Amino acid sequence: MLFAIISHDKPDALERRLAARPKHLVWLEAAGPMLRYVGPLLDEDGKQRGSIVVTEQPDLETAKAFAKADPFWEADVFATQTVHAFREVFRDGLRVA
């Protein structure tokens, strides 16, 4: 089952984000086969304000545990994070569901 993890940064988190980014990337690389989409959320000026991760997990509780394992939590980057079940309808311009 797919889950969308939507995280919003604290306003003053940029330095902490940059410092924790190497650990965050190792965490993502380890999860590689479970990941569908990953990338930053940007503000109107193109600056990072959060992130979205779409991951395949067996259930909501596992998805929540995966989300909380993100090293950005330990680095105090995120202000909020939500985890939602997600259904893919289009991929690469083609309808898949």
N, C-alpha and C positions, 0 to 999 in steps of 0.2 A: 504494500500500500504506500502511496506517496504522501508526503507531508511537506508543507511550506513552513519554513522557520523564518520569521520576519523579525529582525532585530534593529532597534534604533539606538544610536549612540548618545551618550551624555554630551552636553554642549562642549565640555572641556576635555574630551577624550582623545584628541588627535595624537598627542605625544605617547600616551599609553597604548593606543592602537598600533602605532608604528613600532614601538618596542616589543609588543606581543605578536606582531605579524609573523615572524619566523615560526613560532610555536603553532600559531593558527594554521599556517600552511602545511606543517607536518601533520597536524590533526586532520585536515582535509585530505591530504594525500593518502593517509591510512584508511580513510573512509571511501576512497576512490570508487569502488564498484557500486556503492550505495548512493552516489551523488548523481543527480540529473542536471541541475542548474545551480550555479553559485556565482554571486557577484555582488558588487556594492550598490547601495541605494545612494543616489546623488541628489544634492540640493540644486536650486536654480542656477548656482554659479559653478556647478560641476564638481563640488567638493563632497567627499564621502560623508554621509549622515547615518549610515547603517548598512545592513546587508540582508540578502535573501539567500536561503539555501533550500533547494528542493531535493529531498532525500527519500529513498525507499527504505521503509522500516516495517517491522511486522505489526506494530500497533502504536497507538497514541502514547502510551506510557514509555515505550522504548524510544520513540521520537523525542519526547520531552527530555529524557535522560541524555540522549545524544546531544541535544541542543545545549543542555547545561554543562556538557563536557567541553564546550568550546573554550579555548584558552583566553578568549576575550573577556569571559566572565571573571576569571581569576585576576585579570589585569584591570578590572573595574571600568571597562569600556562601555558596556551596554546600560542604557537607562531602562529599556523595556524589551521584552521578547515574547512573541506569541508563536504558537505551533498550531497549525490547522491541517486537517486532512485536505488533500489536493487531488483533483482529477484532471488529468491531461486530456485535452480535446484536440489540439493541434500541435504538431511537432514539425519543424522545418517547413512550414507552409502547407503541410498535408494533414488532413483530418485523420485522427487515429482512434477516435471514439465517437 
